[in-house]
Amino acid sequence: GRRFRMIKEHDCVVLSANLPGEGLVAGDVGTVVHIHKCGEGYEVEFMTLTGETVAIVTLLASQVRPLTRRDLAHARELAPA
């Protein structure tokens, strides 16, 4: 099983659920910009690789996970707006 690791502000996290309304898919990587209620939820910013903000969303702890040593970066192009 996975070991629990505390997620902190400015940590990169992996989205574990699709968010079609935001144009995000499971596996997208974002940065925690705020922690709600001691880790019950997170405000996460998702950006393109060139630094353009795509979305800032509030997520439950169950919708994200910390990066692991086994994660591999992958690029995908956003769908046109």
SEMI-164448 format. One record per residue: residue number from 1; x, y, z of N, C-alpha, C in turn; residue in three letters. Coordinates in pm, 1 decimal, decimal comma, padded with zeros to 6 digits, m for minus. Example, Ala and Ser with C-alpha at 12.3 -4.5 7.8 and 13.67 -1.06 7.14 Angstrom:
! residues 2
REC  1  01319,0  m00569,0  00780,0  01230,0  m00450,0  00780,0  01320,0  m00330,0  00780,0  ALA;
REC  2  01285,0  m00225,0  00708,0  01367,0  m00106,0  00714,0  01290,0  00003,0  00787,0  SER;
//
This chain:
! residues 81
REC  1  00081,8  m00119,7  00000,0  00000,0  00000,0  00000,0  00085,2  00124,7  00000,0  GLY;
REC  2  00018,9  00236,8  m00022,6  00089,5  00364,7  m00020,6  00110,9  00411,4  00121,4  ARG;
REC  3  00225,8  00469,4  00145,1  00250,7  00532,0  00273,7  00189,0  00670,6  00272,7  ARG;
REC  4  00130,5  00709,0  00385,5  00072,0  00841,5  00396,8  00183,8  00944,3  00407,4  PHE;
REC  5  00171,8  01051,3  00330,8  00267,1  01161,3  00338,7  00187,9  01290,2  00340,4  ARG;
REC  6  00220,1  01374,2  00436,6  00148,8  01501,1  00451,5  00172,6  01589,2  00329,1  MET;
REC  7  00066,5  01643,4  00273,4  00076,6  01737,8  00162,5  00085,8  01877,6  00222,6  ILE;
REC  8  00184,2  01956,1  00175,7  00207,5  02089,5  00227,1  00184,6  02192,7  00117,4  LYS;
REC  9  00169,7  02319,5  00158,0  00158,5  02427,0  00059,3  00281,2  02424,1  m00030,5  GLU;
REC  10  00261,1  02450,2  m00156,9  00362,8  02453,9  m00261,7  00408,6  02315,9  m00307,8  HIS;
REC  11  00352,0  02209,5  m00250,0  00380,8  02075,0  m00299,7  00308,9  02054,7  m00433,0  ASP;
REC  12  00369,3  01976,7  m00519,5  00300,9  01933,0  m00641,3  00219,2  01809,6  m00605,6  CYS;
REC  13  00097,0  01803,5  m00659,2  00008,1  01690,4  m00635,1  m00047,5  01641,7  m00768,0  VAL;
REC  14  m00094,4  01517,7  m00767,2  m00151,3  01455,6  m00886,7  m00302,1  01446,1  m00868,8  VAL;
REC  15  m00375,0  01492,8  m00968,1  m00520,9  01483,4  m00967,1  m00560,3  01336,7  m00985,8  LEU;
REC  16  m00650,5  01287,4  m00901,8  m00688,4  01145,8  m00910,5  m00828,2  01125,1  m00968,8  SER;
REC  17  m00892,6  01232,9  m01013,3  m01026,3  01222,0  m01073,0  m01037,1  01322,2  m01186,9  ALA;
REC  18  m01111,5  01287,5  m01290,9  m01135,0  01381,5  m01400,4  m01222,8  01496,9  m01351,5  ASN;
REC  19  m01193,0  01616,8  m01399,2  m01275,6  01735,1  m01371,8  m01308,6  01799,1  m01506,0  LEU;
REC  20  m01403,8  01741,1  m01580,4  m01431,8  01789,1  m01715,9  m01472,4  01936,4  m01721,5  PRO;
REC  21  m01540,5  01985,4  m01619,8  m01581,0  02125,1  m01618,2  m01464,0  02221,5  m01613,9  GLY;
REC  22  m01349,7  02172,2  m01567,0  m01227,8  02253,7  m01558,2  m01128,9  02220,3  m01669,6  GLU;
REC  23  m01162,0  02119,1  m01750,8  m01069,8  02076,3  m01855,1  m00952,1  01997,2  m01801,6  GLY;
REC  24  m00968,2  01937,9  m01682,9  m00860,1  01862,9  m01619,1  m00891,5  01713,8  m01619,0  LEU;
REC  25  m00786,7  01633,0  m01627,8  m00803,7  01487,9  m01625,2  m00714,2  01426,6  m01518,2  VAL;
REC  26  m00754,6  01310,0  m01469,8  m00673,6  01238,2  m01371,8  m00532,0  01225,3  m01424,8  ALA;
REC  27  m00436,2  01252,6  m01339,4  m00295,4  01247,6  m01378,5  m00235,4  01385,7  m01398,2  GLY;
REC  28  m00321,0  01489,4  m01415,7  m00267,1  01625,6  m01427,0  m00200,7  01663,4  m01295,2  ASP;
REC  29  m00094,7  01741,5  m01304,8  m00017,6  01781,9  m01187,6  m00044,0  01928,8  m01158,4  VAL;
REC  30  m00070,6  01957,9  m01032,5  m00093,9  02095,4  m00989,9  m00012,2  02126,7  m00865,7  GLY;
REC  31  m00017,6  02252,9  m00824,3  00055,5  02300,2  m00707,3  m00042,8  02344,8  m00599,9  THR;
REC  32  m00024,2  02296,1  m00479,0  m00109,5  02334,1  m00367,2  m00080,0  02479,3  m00329,6  VAL;
REC  33  m00184,6  02562,7  m00331,4  m00167,0  02702,9  m00294,0  m00233,2  02734,7  m00160,7  VAL;
REC  34  m00317,6  02644,5  m00111,1  m00380,4  02663,7  00020,1  m00430,7  02529,2  00070,6  HIS;
REC  35  m00422,2  02511,1  00201,0  m00470,9  02388,1  00264,9  m00593,6  02423,4  00348,7  ILE;
REC  36  m00701,6  02345,9  00332,1  m00824,6  02367,5  00407,4  m00837,0  02264,7  00518,8  HIS;
REC  37  m00875,4  02309,3  00637,2  m00907,9  02222,6  00751,6  m00805,9  02110,7  00773,2  LYS;
REC  38  m00681,1  02147,5  00789,3  m00573,7  02051,9  00822,7  m00562,9  01937,5  00722,6  CYS;
REC  39  m00587,5  01964,0  00595,4  m00568,7  01863,1  00493,1  m00695,6  01793,9  00447,0  GLY;
REC  40  m00813,2  01841,6  00489,5  m00938,3  01782,9  00438,7  m00961,2  01822,0  00293,5  GLU;
REC  41  m00903,5  01936,0  00254,9  m00916,5  01983,0  00118,1  m00801,3  02073,6  00081,5  GLY;
REC  42  m00789,8  02100,8  m00047,7  m00677,0  02180,3  m00097,9  m00722,9  02272,8  m00209,0  TYR;
REC  43  m00663,6  02389,9  m00214,1  m00678,0  02479,7  m00328,2  m00555,7  02448,7  m00414,8  GLU;
REC  44  m00579,6  02408,6  m00539,9  m00470,3  02363,5  m00625,9  m00472,6  02441,8  m00756,6  VAL;
REC  45  m00355,7  02491,9  m00795,4  m00341,6  02563,6  m00921,7  m00281,9  02469,6  m01025,6  GLU;
REC  46  m00346,7  02463,5  m01140,2  m00298,5  02382,8  m01252,4  m00251,2  02478,6  m01360,8  PHE;
REC  47  m00131,0  02456,0  m01411,4  m00070,5  02545,2  m01510,1  m00018,1  02466,0  m01628,8  MET;
REC  48  m00004,6  02537,0  m01741,7  00064,7  02477,0  m01855,8  00212,7  02470,9  m01821,5  THR;
REC  49  00289,2  02400,7  m01902,6  00433,3  02390,5  m01877,8  00505,8  02524,0  m01898,4  LEU;
REC  50  00438,9  02619,9  m01962,2  00498,6  02752,6  m01979,4  00452,5  02850,2  m01871,7  THR;
REC  51  00375,5  02803,1  m01773,9  00338,5  02884,7  m01659,8  00205,8  02956,6  m01667,8  GLY;
REC  52  00123,5  02927,6  m01769,5  m00007,9  02989,7  m01781,1  m00107,8  02913,4  m01694,5  GLU;
REC  53  m00177,3  02984,7  m01606,9  m00275,4  02919,6  m01520,4  m00394,1  02870,3  m01602,6  THR;
REC  54  m00428,8  02743,9  m01583,4  m00543,1  02682,4  m01650,5  m00664,0  02686,1  m01557,3  VAL;
REC  55  m00642,4  02652,3  m01430,7  m00751,8  02648,6  m01333,7  m00695,1  02653,4  m01192,8  ALA;
REC  56  m00772,0  02712,7  m01104,4  m00746,4  02704,2  m00960,6  m00873,5  02645,8  m00901,8  ILE;
REC  57  m00861,1  02526,9  m00843,4  m00980,0  02455,9  m00796,1  m00963,6  02410,4  m00651,8  VAL;
REC  58  m01076,7  02402,0  m00583,6  m01079,4  02347,9  m00447,9  m01112,7  02200,2  m00458,3  THR;
REC  59  m01028,0  02117,8  m00400,1  m01041,3  01972,8  m00412,0  m01043,7  01907,1  m00275,4  LEU;
REC  60  m01116,9  01797,5  m00265,5  m01112,5  01714,7  m00145,6  m00980,6  01638,2  m00142,8  LEU;
REC  61  m00939,9  01597,2  m00026,1  m00815,6  01519,8  m00013,6  m00820,4  01393,4  m00098,8  ALA;
REC  62  m00939,3  01336,3  m00116,2  m00953,4  01213,3  m00195,2  m00934,3  01236,1  m00345,0  SER;
REC  63  m00932,1  01362,6  m00388,8  m00918,9  01392,3  m00531,4  m00775,1  01419,9  m00574,2  GLN;
REC  64  m00682,2  01419,2  m00479,2  m00540,7  01441,3  m00511,2  m00454,7  01343,5  m00433,1  VAL;
REC  65  m00332,8  01329,0  m00481,8  m00235,5  01247,9  m00407,5  m00098,6  01313,1  m00424,3  ARG;
REC  66  m00008,8  01287,8  m00330,4  00126,7  01342,3  m00344,5  00199,2  01276,3  m00461,6  PRO;
REC  67  00296,3  01345,1  m00517,1  00383,7  01283,0  m00616,8  00462,6  01171,3  m00551,8  LEU;
REC  68  00496,5  01070,2  m00629,2  00582,3  00962,4  m00579,0  00706,5  00952,0  m00666,6  THR;
REC  69  00801,7  00876,4  m00620,6  00926,2  00854,6  m00697,2  00901,2  00779,2  m00826,6  ARG;
REC  70  00786,3  00713,2  m00837,6  00754,1  00633,2  m00956,3  00671,4  00709,4  m01058,9  ARG;
REC  71  00634,9  00836,1  m01030,2  00555,8  00914,7  m01124,9  00641,8  00959,5  m01241,9  ASP;
REC  72  00580,7  00961,5  m01358,8  00647,9  01000,2  m01482,0  00575,4  01120,7  m01540,7  LEU;
REC  73  00649,1  01222,8  m01579,6  00587,8  01340,7  m01641,4  00536,6  01305,4  m01779,3  ALA;
REC  74  00425,1  01368,6  m01818,8  00364,6  01345,3  m01948,5  00299,2  01474,5  m01992,0  HIS;
REC  75  00317,5  01515,7  m02115,6  00255,4  01638,2  m02164,3  00135,5  01604,7  m02251,2  ALA;
REC  76  00030,0  01688,1  m02237,4  m00086,7  01677,4  m02323,8  m00129,2  01819,2  m02357,5  ARG;
REC  77  m00186,6  01835,6  m02474,2  m00230,9  01967,6  m02517,5  m00374,8  01989,5  m02471,2  GLU;
REC  78  m00403,2  02110,3  m02420,3  m00539,5  02141,8  m02378,8  m00632,1  02145,2  m02499,2  LEU;
REC  79  m00754,0  02103,6  m02476,5  m00856,4  02115,4  m02580,2  m00886,8  02263,2  m02601,5  ALA;
REC  80  m00918,3  02303,6  m02723,1  m00952,0  02443,7  m02745,8  m01072,6  02486,4  m02661,6  PRO;
REC  81  m01069,5  02611,6  m02616,6  m01178,2  02661,2  m02530,1  m01305,3  02684,2  m02610,3  ALA;
//
